[in-house]
Amino acid sequence: MSATLSTIVQPAVSVRSGASLQILSTSWKRIARYLIRRAAAAALHELDDRILQDMGIARSEIEAAVHGLITSSARVSA
């Protein structure tokens, strides 16, 4: 009977730790994406308007470009 009890209890403990690990992993990924976007926006803000124009974005579009809301195909059709 003790073997059956340990089999029932063990998966429940691993599921909880797995869920905690997944929450931690998801949180870390969101923080990393945020920091990467901030670094990209800061780098783009340091460029002058001529270089931004060569890249196909206006200074007012930097935030949208960093978030992926402006793509090269959208710029060509616009």
PyMOL Python script that loads the backbone (N, CA, C, O; Angstrom):
from pymol import cmd

cmd.read_pdbstr("""\
ATOM      1  N   MET A   1       0.811  -1.189   0.000  1.00  0.00           N
ATOM      2  CA  MET A   1       0.000   0.000   0.000  1.00  0.00           C
ATOM      3  C   MET A   1       0.858   1.259   0.000  1.00  0.00           C
ATOM      4  O   MET A   1       0.479   2.263  -0.604  1.00  0.00           O
ATOM      5  N   SER A   2       2.015   1.220   0.672  1.00  0.00           N
ATOM      6  CA  SER A   2       2.885   2.392   0.717  1.00  0.00           C
ATOM      7  C   SER A   2       3.444   2.711  -0.678  1.00  0.00           C
ATOM      8  O   SER A   2       3.675   3.880  -0.986  1.00  0.00           O
ATOM      9  N   ALA A   3       3.659   1.723  -1.506  1.00  0.00           N
ATOM     10  CA  ALA A   3       4.144   1.972  -2.862  1.00  0.00           C
ATOM     11  C   ALA A   3       3.096   2.714  -3.669  1.00  0.00           C
ATOM     12  O   ALA A   3       3.431   3.598  -4.459  1.00  0.00           O
ATOM     13  N   THR A   4       1.846   2.368  -3.481  1.00  0.00           N
ATOM     14  CA  THR A   4       0.763   3.049  -4.194  1.00  0.00           C
ATOM     15  C   THR A   4       0.631   4.488  -3.714  1.00  0.00           C
ATOM     16  O   THR A   4       0.421   5.395  -4.519  1.00  0.00           O
ATOM     17  N   LEU A   5       0.751   4.696  -2.425  1.00  0.00           N
ATOM     18  CA  LEU A   5       0.641   6.038  -1.869  1.00  0.00           C
ATOM     19  C   LEU A   5       1.767   6.937  -2.374  1.00  0.00           C
ATOM     20  O   LEU A   5       1.515   8.091  -2.723  1.00  0.00           O
ATOM     21  N   SER A   6       3.006   6.434  -2.422  1.00  0.00           N
ATOM     22  CA  SER A   6       4.121   7.259  -2.900  1.00  0.00           C
ATOM     23  C   SER A   6       3.978   7.576  -4.386  1.00  0.00           C
ATOM     24  O   SER A   6       4.411   8.638  -4.835  1.00  0.00           O
ATOM     25  N   THR A   7       3.380   6.675  -5.147  1.00  0.00           N
ATOM     26  CA  THR A   7       3.163   6.944  -6.567  1.00  0.00           C
ATOM     27  C   THR A   7       2.101   8.021  -6.765  1.00  0.00           C
ATOM     28  O   THR A   7       2.191   8.820  -7.697  1.00  0.00           O
ATOM     29  N   ILE A   8       1.130   8.044  -5.921  1.00  0.00           N
ATOM     30  CA  ILE A   8       0.075   9.057  -6.031  1.00  0.00           C
ATOM     31  C   ILE A   8       0.590  10.426  -5.601  1.00  0.00           C
ATOM     32  O   ILE A   8       0.272  11.428  -6.241  1.00  0.00           O
ATOM     33  N   VAL A   9       1.365  10.486  -4.546  1.00  0.00           N
ATOM     34  CA  VAL A   9       1.844  11.761  -4.004  1.00  0.00           C
ATOM     35  C   VAL A   9       2.943  12.362  -4.871  1.00  0.00           C
ATOM     36  O   VAL A   9       2.947  13.576  -5.076  1.00  0.00           O
ATOM     37  N   GLN A  10       3.857  11.579  -5.378  1.00  0.00           N
ATOM     38  CA  GLN A  10       5.010  12.087  -6.116  1.00  0.00           C
ATOM     39  C   GLN A  10       4.652  12.935  -7.332  1.00  0.00           C
ATOM     40  O   GLN A  10       5.207  14.027  -7.454  1.00  0.00           O
ATOM     41  N   PRO A  11       3.777  12.526  -8.235  1.00  0.00           N
ATOM     42  CA  PRO A  11       3.478  13.379  -9.385  1.00  0.00           C
ATOM     43  C   PRO A  11       2.867  14.727  -8.999  1.00  0.00           C
ATOM     44  O   PRO A  11       3.134  15.725  -9.668  1.00  0.00           O
ATOM     45  N   ALA A  12       2.065  14.783  -7.950  1.00  0.00           N
ATOM     46  CA  ALA A  12       1.462  16.049  -7.539  1.00  0.00           C
ATOM     47  C   ALA A  12       2.526  17.050  -7.123  1.00  0.00           C
ATOM     48  O   ALA A  12       2.397  18.235  -7.429  1.00  0.00           O
ATOM     49  N   VAL A  13       3.566  16.615  -6.440  1.00  0.00           N
ATOM     50  CA  VAL A  13       4.650  17.502  -6.018  1.00  0.00           C
ATOM     51  C   VAL A  13       5.424  17.997  -7.231  1.00  0.00           C
ATOM     52  O   VAL A  13       5.760  19.179  -7.306  1.00  0.00           O
ATOM     53  N   SER A  14       5.712  17.116  -8.176  1.00  0.00           N
ATOM     54  CA  SER A  14       6.472  17.530  -9.354  1.00  0.00           C
ATOM     55  C   SER A  14       5.659  18.457 -10.242  1.00  0.00           C
ATOM     56  O   SER A  14       6.232  19.319 -10.908  1.00  0.00           O
ATOM     57  N   VAL A  15       4.355  18.307 -10.270  1.00  0.00           N
ATOM     58  CA  VAL A  15       3.520  19.201 -11.069  1.00  0.00           C
ATOM     59  C   VAL A  15       3.570  20.611 -10.493  1.00  0.00           C
ATOM     60  O   VAL A  15       3.660  21.586 -11.239  1.00  0.00           O
ATOM     61  N   ARG A  16       3.512  20.723  -9.163  1.00  0.00           N
ATOM     62  CA  ARG A  16       3.574  22.046  -8.536  1.00  0.00           C
ATOM     63  C   ARG A  16       4.899  22.725  -8.812  1.00  0.00           C
ATOM     64  O   ARG A  16       4.933  23.905  -9.159  1.00  0.00           O
ATOM     65  N   SER A  17       5.994  21.991  -8.660  1.00  0.00           N
ATOM     66  CA  SER A  17       7.299  22.594  -8.909  1.00  0.00           C
ATOM     67  C   SER A  17       7.458  22.915 -10.390  1.00  0.00           C
ATOM     68  O   SER A  17       8.101  23.904 -10.740  1.00  0.00           O
ATOM     69  N   GLY A  18       6.887  22.100 -11.254  1.00  0.00           N
ATOM     70  CA  GLY A  18       6.928  22.384 -12.683  1.00  0.00           C
ATOM     71  C   GLY A  18       6.149  23.632 -13.037  1.00  0.00           C
ATOM     72  O   GLY A  18       6.573  24.414 -13.888  1.00  0.00           O
ATOM     73  N   ALA A  19       5.012  23.823 -12.388  1.00  0.00           N
ATOM     74  CA  ALA A  19       4.216  25.018 -12.640  1.00  0.00           C
ATOM     75  C   ALA A  19       4.949  26.253 -12.151  1.00  0.00           C
ATOM     76  O   ALA A  19       4.942  27.286 -12.819  1.00  0.00           O
ATOM     77  N   SER A  20       5.580  26.154 -10.992  1.00  0.00           N
ATOM     78  CA  SER A  20       6.359  27.285 -10.475  1.00  0.00           C
ATOM     79  C   SER A  20       7.518  27.610 -11.404  1.00  0.00           C
ATOM     80  O   SER A  20       7.809  28.777 -11.669  1.00  0.00           O
ATOM     81  N   LEU A  21       8.165  26.581 -11.887  1.00  0.00           N
ATOM     82  CA  LEU A  21       9.277  26.788 -12.810  1.00  0.00           C
ATOM     83  C   LEU A  21       8.805  27.430 -14.101  1.00  0.00           C
ATOM     84  O   LEU A  21       9.496  28.285 -14.655  1.00  0.00           O
ATOM     85  N   GLN A  22       7.645  27.034 -14.585  1.00  0.00           N
ATOM     86  CA  GLN A  22       7.119  27.617 -15.813  1.00  0.00           C
ATOM     87  C   GLN A  22       6.747  29.084 -15.608  1.00  0.00           C
ATOM     88  O   GLN A  22       6.986  29.907 -16.492  1.00  0.00           O
ATOM     89  N   ILE A  23       6.171  29.421 -14.468  1.00  0.00           N
ATOM     90  CA  ILE A  23       5.839  30.817 -14.177  1.00  0.00           C
ATOM     91  C   ILE A  23       7.115  31.651 -14.109  1.00  0.00           C
ATOM     92  O   ILE A  23       7.174  32.753 -14.655  1.00  0.00           O
ATOM     93  N   LEU A  24       8.122  31.125 -13.445  1.00  0.00           N
ATOM     94  CA  LEU A  24       9.395  31.826 -13.347  1.00  0.00           C
ATOM     95  C   LEU A  24      10.026  31.998 -14.721  1.00  0.00           C
ATOM     96  O   LEU A  24      10.546  33.069 -15.036  1.00  0.00           O
ATOM     97  N   SER A  25       9.987  30.967 -15.530  1.00  0.00           N
ATOM     98  CA  SER A  25      10.559  31.011 -16.872  1.00  0.00           C
ATOM     99  C   SER A  25       9.827  32.028 -17.742  1.00  0.00           C
ATOM    100  O   SER A  25      10.461  32.807 -18.453  1.00  0.00           O
ATOM    101  N   THR A  26       8.505  32.024 -17.688  1.00  0.00           N
ATOM    102  CA  THR A  26       7.709  32.966 -18.467  1.00  0.00           C
ATOM    103  C   THR A  26       7.990  34.402 -18.030  1.00  0.00           C
ATOM    104  O   THR A  26       8.115  35.296 -18.866  1.00  0.00           O
ATOM    105  N   SER A  27       8.087  34.616 -16.733  1.00  0.00           N
ATOM    106  CA  SER A  27       8.387  35.952 -16.223  1.00  0.00           C
ATOM    107  C   SER A  27       9.757  36.419 -16.697  1.00  0.00           C
ATOM    108  O   SER A  27       9.915  37.564 -17.123  1.00  0.00           O
ATOM    109  N   TRP A  28      10.738  35.540 -16.624  1.00  0.00           N
ATOM    110  CA  TRP A  28      12.082  35.891 -17.062  1.00  0.00           C
ATOM    111  C   TRP A  28      12.101  36.235 -18.550  1.00  0.00           C
ATOM    112  O   TRP A  28      12.771  37.185 -18.954  1.00  0.00           O
ATOM    113  N   LYS A  29      11.374  35.476 -19.367  1.00  0.00           N
ATOM    114  CA  LYS A  29      11.339  35.750 -20.804  1.00  0.00           C
ATOM    115  C   LYS A  29      10.712  37.111 -21.084  1.00  0.00           C
ATOM    116  O   LYS A  29      11.190  37.846 -21.948  1.00  0.00           O
ATOM    117  N   ARG A  30       9.642  37.456 -20.360  1.00  0.00           N
ATOM    118  CA  ARG A  30       9.005  38.759 -20.547  1.00  0.00           C
ATOM    119  C   ARG A  30       9.939  39.894 -20.157  1.00  0.00           C
ATOM    120  O   ARG A  30      10.016  40.910 -20.849  1.00  0.00           O
ATOM    121  N   ILE A  31      10.645  39.720 -19.049  1.00  0.00           N
ATOM    122  CA  ILE A  31      11.590  40.749 -18.619  1.00  0.00           C
ATOM    123  C   ILE A  31      12.708  40.896 -19.642  1.00  0.00           C
ATOM    124  O   ILE A  31      13.104  42.013 -19.973  1.00  0.00           O
ATOM    125  N   ALA A  32      13.215  39.787 -20.140  1.00  0.00           N
ATOM    126  CA  ALA A  32      14.290  39.826 -21.135  1.00  0.00           C
ATOM    127  C   ALA A  32      13.823  40.513 -22.415  1.00  0.00           C
ATOM    128  O   ALA A  32      14.556  41.325 -22.980  1.00  0.00           O
ATOM    129  N   ARG A  33      12.611  40.197 -22.881  1.00  0.00           N
ATOM    130  CA  ARG A  33      12.079  40.860 -24.087  1.00  0.00           C
ATOM    131  C   ARG A  33      11.943  42.361 -23.873  1.00  0.00           C
ATOM    132  O   ARG A  33      12.255  43.154 -24.762  1.00  0.00           O
ATOM    133  N   TYR A  34      11.474  42.749 -22.686  1.00  0.00           N
ATOM    134  CA  TYR A  34      11.324  44.172 -22.372  1.00  0.00           C
ATOM    135  C   TYR A  34      12.684  44.874 -22.411  1.00  0.00           C
ATOM    136  O   TYR A  34      12.814  45.945 -23.004  1.00  0.00           O
ATOM    137  N   LEU A  35      13.688  44.276 -21.784  1.00  0.00           N
ATOM    138  CA  LEU A  35      15.011  44.888 -21.761  1.00  0.00           C
ATOM    139  C   LEU A  35      15.627  44.973 -23.151  1.00  0.00           C
ATOM    140  O   LEU A  35      16.310  45.945 -23.473  1.00  0.00           O
ATOM    141  N   ILE A  36      15.389  43.961 -23.970  1.00  0.00           N
ATOM    142  CA  ILE A  36      15.905  43.978 -25.339  1.00  0.00           C
ATOM    143  C   ILE A  36      15.234  45.083 -26.142  1.00  0.00           C
ATOM    144  O   ILE A  36      15.897  45.799 -26.892  1.00  0.00           O
ATOM    145  N   ARG A  37      13.903  45.223 -25.985  1.00  0.00           N
ATOM    146  CA  ARG A  37      13.191  46.299 -26.685  1.00  0.00           C
ATOM    147  C   ARG A  37      13.682  47.669 -26.242  1.00  0.00           C
ATOM    148  O   ARG A  37      13.864  48.559 -27.074  1.00  0.00           O
ATOM    149  N   ARG A  38      13.899  47.852 -24.940  1.00  0.00           N
ATOM    150  CA  ARG A  38      14.390  49.141 -24.425  1.00  0.00           C
ATOM    151  C   ARG A  38      15.758  49.458 -24.996  1.00  0.00           C
ATOM    152  O   ARG A  38      16.022  50.599 -25.374  1.00  0.00           O
ATOM    153  N   ALA A  39      16.636  48.461 -25.065  1.00  0.00           N
ATOM    154  CA  ALA A  39      17.976  48.671 -25.622  1.00  0.00           C
ATOM    155  C   ALA A  39      17.904  49.013 -27.111  1.00  0.00           C
ATOM    156  O   ALA A  39      18.636  49.879 -27.589  1.00  0.00           O
ATOM    157  N   ALA A  40      17.026  48.334 -27.835  1.00  0.00           N
ATOM    158  CA  ALA A  40      16.871  48.614 -29.261  1.00  0.00           C
ATOM    159  C   ALA A  40      16.323  50.018 -29.480  1.00  0.00           C
ATOM    160  O   ALA A  40      16.797  50.735 -30.361  1.00  0.00           O
ATOM    161  N   ALA A  41      15.332  50.420 -28.690  1.00  0.00           N
ATOM    162  CA  ALA A  41      14.761  51.759 -28.817  1.00  0.00           C
ATOM    163  C   ALA A  41      15.809  52.816 -28.488  1.00  0.00           C
ATOM    164  O   ALA A  41      15.895  53.832 -29.177  1.00  0.00           O
ATOM    165  N   ALA A  42      16.598  52.593 -27.455  1.00  0.00           N
ATOM    166  CA  ALA A  42      17.644  53.553 -27.093  1.00  0.00           C
ATOM    167  C   ALA A  42      18.676  53.680 -28.208  1.00  0.00           C
ATOM    168  O   ALA A  42      19.129  54.783 -28.514  1.00  0.00           O
ATOM    169  N   ALA A  43      19.046  52.565 -28.810  1.00  0.00           N
ATOM    170  CA  ALA A  43      20.015  52.597 -29.906  1.00  0.00           C
ATOM    171  C   ALA A  43      19.452  53.343 -31.110  1.00  0.00           C
ATOM    172  O   ALA A  43      20.164  54.116 -31.751  1.00  0.00           O
ATOM    173  N   LEU A  44      18.190  53.119 -31.416  1.00  0.00           N
ATOM    174  CA  LEU A  44      17.572  53.816 -32.548  1.00  0.00           C
ATOM    175  C   LEU A  44      17.409  55.309 -32.269  1.00  0.00           C
ATOM    176  O   LEU A  44      17.565  56.121 -33.180  1.00  0.00           O
ATOM    177  N   HIS A  45      17.104  55.680 -31.051  1.00  0.00           N
ATOM    178  CA  HIS A  45      16.969  57.097 -30.702  1.00  0.00           C
ATOM    179  C   HIS A  45      18.300  57.834 -30.815  1.00  0.00           C
ATOM    180  O   HIS A  45      18.312  59.049 -31.009  1.00  0.00           O
ATOM    181  N   GLU A  46      19.409  57.128 -30.698  1.00  0.00           N
ATOM    182  CA  GLU A  46      20.721  57.757 -30.824  1.00  0.00           C
ATOM    183  C   GLU A  46      21.084  58.061 -32.270  1.00  0.00           C
ATOM    184  O   GLU A  46      21.960  58.888 -32.526  1.00  0.00           O
ATOM    185  N   LEU A  47      20.424  57.404 -33.218  1.00  0.00           N
ATOM    186  CA  LEU A  47      20.730  57.623 -34.635  1.00  0.00           C
ATOM    187  C   LEU A  47      20.128  58.945 -35.109  1.00  0.00           C
ATOM    188  O   LEU A  47      19.138  59.427 -34.560  1.00  0.00           O
ATOM    189  N   ASP A  48      20.752  59.519 -36.144  1.00  0.00           N
ATOM    190  CA  ASP A  48      20.166  60.751 -36.676  1.00  0.00           C
ATOM    191  C   ASP A  48      19.049  60.421 -37.665  1.00  0.00           C
ATOM    192  O   ASP A  48      18.906  59.279 -38.103  1.00  0.00           O
ATOM    193  N   ASP A  49      18.269  61.432 -38.003  1.00  0.00           N
ATOM    194  CA  ASP A  49      17.075  61.223 -38.832  1.00  0.00           C
ATOM    195  C   ASP A  49      17.406  60.663 -40.211  1.00  0.00           C
ATOM    196  O   ASP A  49      16.614  59.906 -40.773  1.00  0.00           O
ATOM    197  N   ARG A  50      18.559  61.022 -40.762  1.00  0.00           N
ATOM    198  CA  ARG A  50      18.932  60.536 -42.096  1.00  0.00           C
ATOM    199  C   ARG A  50      19.138  59.025 -42.091  1.00  0.00           C
ATOM    200  O   ARG A  50      18.698  58.327 -43.004  1.00  0.00           O
ATOM    201  N   ILE A  51      19.805  58.532 -41.068  1.00  0.00           N
ATOM    202  CA  ILE A  51      20.036  57.086 -40.976  1.00  0.00           C
ATOM    203  C   ILE A  51      18.715  56.358 -40.745  1.00  0.00           C
ATOM    204  O   ILE A  51      18.469  55.303 -41.329  1.00  0.00           O
ATOM    205  N   LEU A  52      17.867  56.929 -39.888  1.00  0.00           N
ATOM    206  CA  LEU A  52      16.548  56.314 -39.673  1.00  0.00           C
ATOM    207  C   LEU A  52      15.755  56.272 -40.976  1.00  0.00           C
ATOM    208  O   LEU A  52      15.082  55.283 -41.266  1.00  0.00           O
ATOM    209  N   GLN A  53      15.836  57.345 -41.757  1.00  0.00           N
ATOM    210  CA  GLN A  53      15.128  57.376 -43.034  1.00  0.00           C
ATOM    211  C   GLN A  53      15.676  56.300 -43.977  1.00  0.00           C
ATOM    212  O   GLN A  53      14.911  55.655 -44.694  1.00  0.00           O
ATOM    213  N   ASP A  54      16.986  56.109 -43.977  1.00  0.00           N
ATOM    214  CA  ASP A  54      17.588  55.044 -44.788  1.00  0.00           C
ATOM    215  C   ASP A  54      17.093  53.665 -44.360  1.00  0.00           C
ATOM    216  O   ASP A  54      16.963  52.754 -45.177  1.00  0.00           O
ATOM    217  N   MET A  55      16.822  53.531 -43.072  1.00  0.00           N
ATOM    218  CA  MET A  55      16.301  52.263 -42.554  1.00  0.00           C
ATOM    219  C   MET A  55      14.808  52.110 -42.835  1.00  0.00           C
ATOM    220  O   MET A  55      14.263  51.014 -42.711  1.00  0.00           O
ATOM    221  N   GLY A  56      14.156  53.185 -43.206  1.00  0.00           N
ATOM    222  CA  GLY A  56      12.742  53.115 -43.549  1.00  0.00           C
ATOM    223  C   GLY A  56      11.796  53.412 -42.407  1.00  0.00           C
ATOM    224  O   GLY A  56      10.617  53.064 -42.475  1.00  0.00           O
ATOM    225  N   ILE A  57      12.293  54.054 -41.352  1.00  0.00           N
ATOM    226  CA  ILE A  57      11.403  54.435 -40.253  1.00  0.00           C
ATOM    227  C   ILE A  57      11.635  55.895 -39.876  1.00  0.00           C
ATOM    228  O   ILE A  57      12.739  56.424 -40.005  1.00  0.00           O
ATOM    229  N   ALA A  58      10.583  56.515 -39.416  1.00  0.00           N
ATOM    230  CA  ALA A  58      10.678  57.878 -38.907  1.00  0.00           C
ATOM    231  C   ALA A  58      10.922  57.817 -37.402  1.00  0.00           C
ATOM    232  O   ALA A  58      10.648  56.802 -36.762  1.00  0.00           O
ATOM    233  N   ARG A  59      11.432  58.895 -36.851  1.00  0.00           N
ATOM    234  CA  ARG A  59      11.703  58.929 -35.410  1.00  0.00           C
ATOM    235  C   ARG A  59      10.446  58.633 -34.603  1.00  0.00           C
ATOM    236  O   ARG A  59      10.516  57.984 -33.559  1.00  0.00           O
ATOM    237  N   SER A  60       9.296  59.103 -35.081  1.00  0.00           N
ATOM    238  CA  SER A  60       8.036  58.869 -34.366  1.00  0.00           C
ATOM    239  C   SER A  60       7.584  57.408 -34.430  1.00  0.00           C
ATOM    240  O   SER A  60       6.677  57.012 -33.698  1.00  0.00           O
ATOM    241  N   GLU A  61       8.199  56.612 -35.290  1.00  0.00           N
ATOM    242  CA  GLU A  61       7.818  55.211 -35.455  1.00  0.00           C
ATOM    243  C   GLU A  61       8.750  54.235 -34.719  1.00  0.00           C
ATOM    244  O   GLU A  61       8.594  53.020 -34.842  1.00  0.00           O
ATOM    245  N   ILE A  62       9.698  54.753 -33.972  1.00  0.00           N
ATOM    246  CA  ILE A  62      10.683  53.889 -33.318  1.00  0.00           C
ATOM    247  C   ILE A  62      10.018  52.901 -32.372  1.00  0.00           C
ATOM    248  O   ILE A  62      10.306  51.706 -32.427  1.00  0.00           O
ATOM    249  N   GLU A  63       9.137  53.380 -31.508  1.00  0.00           N
ATOM    250  CA  GLU A  63       8.482  52.482 -30.541  1.00  0.00           C
ATOM    251  C   GLU A  63       7.677  51.390 -31.254  1.00  0.00           C
ATOM    252  O   GLU A  63       7.721  50.226 -30.857  1.00  0.00           O
ATOM    253  N   ALA A  64       6.950  51.764 -32.297  1.00  0.00           N
ATOM    254  CA  ALA A  64       6.167  50.775 -33.044  1.00  0.00           C
ATOM    255  C   ALA A  64       7.080  49.762 -33.731  1.00  0.00           C
ATOM    256  O   ALA A  64       6.769  48.572 -33.781  1.00  0.00           O
ATOM    257  N   ALA A  65       8.205  50.237 -34.257  1.00  0.00           N
ATOM    258  CA  ALA A  65       9.145  49.339 -34.924  1.00  0.00           C
ATOM    259  C   ALA A  65       9.774  48.367 -33.924  1.00  0.00           C
ATOM    260  O   ALA A  65       9.953  47.188 -34.231  1.00  0.00           O
ATOM    261  N   VAL A  66      10.103  48.850 -32.755  1.00  0.00           N
ATOM    262  CA  VAL A  66      10.712  47.997 -31.729  1.00  0.00           C
ATOM    263  C   VAL A  66       9.741  46.916 -31.271  1.00  0.00           C
ATOM    264  O   VAL A  66      10.153  45.798 -30.962  1.00  0.00           O
ATOM    265  N   HIS A  67       8.463  47.244 -31.228  1.00  0.00           N
ATOM    266  CA  HIS A  67       7.447  46.269 -30.817  1.00  0.00           C
ATOM    267  C   HIS A  67       6.990  45.380 -31.967  1.00  0.00           C
ATOM    268  O   HIS A  67       6.133  44.516 -31.778  1.00  0.00           O
ATOM    269  N   GLY A  68       7.549  45.580 -33.148  1.00  0.00           N
ATOM    270  CA  GLY A  68       7.218  44.735 -34.291  1.00  0.00           C
ATOM    271  C   GLY A  68       5.929  45.109 -34.993  1.00  0.00           C
ATOM    272  O   GLY A  68       5.389  44.315 -35.763  1.00  0.00           O
ATOM    273  N   LEU A  69       5.428  46.308 -34.737  1.00  0.00           N
ATOM    274  CA  LEU A  69       4.174  46.736 -35.361  1.00  0.00           C
ATOM    275  C   LEU A  69       4.386  47.311 -36.752  1.00  0.00           C
ATOM    276  O   LEU A  69       3.431  47.474 -37.511  1.00  0.00           O
ATOM    277  N   ILE A  70       5.613  47.615 -37.084  1.00  0.00           N
ATOM    278  CA  ILE A  70       5.953  48.104 -38.425  1.00  0.00           C
ATOM    279  C   ILE A  70       6.898  47.096 -39.047  1.00  0.00           C
ATOM    280  O   ILE A  70       7.969  46.822 -38.505  1.00  0.00           O
ATOM    281  N   THR A  71       6.513  46.557 -40.157  1.00  0.00           N
ATOM    282  CA  THR A  71       7.359  45.597 -40.865  1.00  0.00           C
ATOM    283  C   THR A  71       7.744  46.181 -42.209  1.00  0.00           C
ATOM    284  O   THR A  71       7.128  47.142 -42.669  1.00  0.00           O
ATOM    285  N   SER A  72       8.745  45.617 -42.836  1.00  0.00           N
ATOM    286  CA  SER A  72       9.188  46.129 -44.127  1.00  0.00           C
ATOM    287  C   SER A  72       8.116  45.972 -45.192  1.00  0.00           C
ATOM    288  O   SER A  72       8.009  46.823 -46.075  1.00  0.00           O
ATOM    289  N   SER A  73       7.319  44.910 -45.139  1.00  0.00           N
ATOM    290  CA  SER A  73       6.262  44.734 -46.138  1.00  0.00           C
ATOM    291  C   SER A  73       5.149  45.772 -45.952  1.00  0.00           C
ATOM    292  O   SER A  73       4.536  46.200 -46.930  1.00  0.00           O
ATOM    293  N   ALA A  74       4.884  46.177 -44.703  1.00  0.00           N
ATOM    294  CA  ALA A  74       3.876  47.203 -44.458  1.00  0.00           C
ATOM    295  C   ALA A  74       4.361  48.555 -44.956  1.00  0.00           C
ATOM    296  O   ALA A  74       3.558  49.356 -45.435  1.00  0.00           O
ATOM    297  N   ARG A  75       5.646  48.824 -44.855  1.00  0.00           N
ATOM    298  CA  ARG A  75       6.209  50.099 -45.310  1.00  0.00           C
ATOM    299  C   ARG A  75       6.181  50.181 -46.832  1.00  0.00           C
ATOM    300  O   ARG A  75       5.957  51.262 -47.377  1.00  0.00           O
ATOM    301  N   VAL A  76       6.403  49.073 -47.533  1.00  0.00           N
ATOM    302  CA  VAL A  76       6.418  49.085 -49.002  1.00  0.00           C
ATOM    303  C   VAL A  76       5.025  49.349 -49.540  1.00  0.00           C
ATOM    304  O   VAL A  76       4.869  50.100 -50.503  1.00  0.00           O
ATOM    305  N   SER A  77       4.000  48.741 -48.932  1.00  0.00           N
ATOM    306  CA  SER A  77       2.642  48.901 -49.433  1.00  0.00           C
ATOM    307  C   SER A  77       2.032  50.233 -49.044  1.00  0.00           C
ATOM    308  O   SER A  77       1.044  50.655 -49.644  1.00  0.00           O
ATOM    309  N   ALA A  78       2.598  50.901 -48.054  1.00  0.00           N
ATOM    310  CA  ALA A  78       2.019  52.173 -47.584  1.00  0.00           C
ATOM    311  C   ALA A  78       2.343  53.320 -48.476  1.00  0.00           C
ATOM    312  O   ALA A  78       1.926  54.447 -48.208  1.00  0.00           O
TER     313      ALA A  78
END
""", "prot")
cmd.dss("prot")
cmd.show_as("cartoon", "prot")
cmd.util.cbc("prot")
cmd.orient("prot")
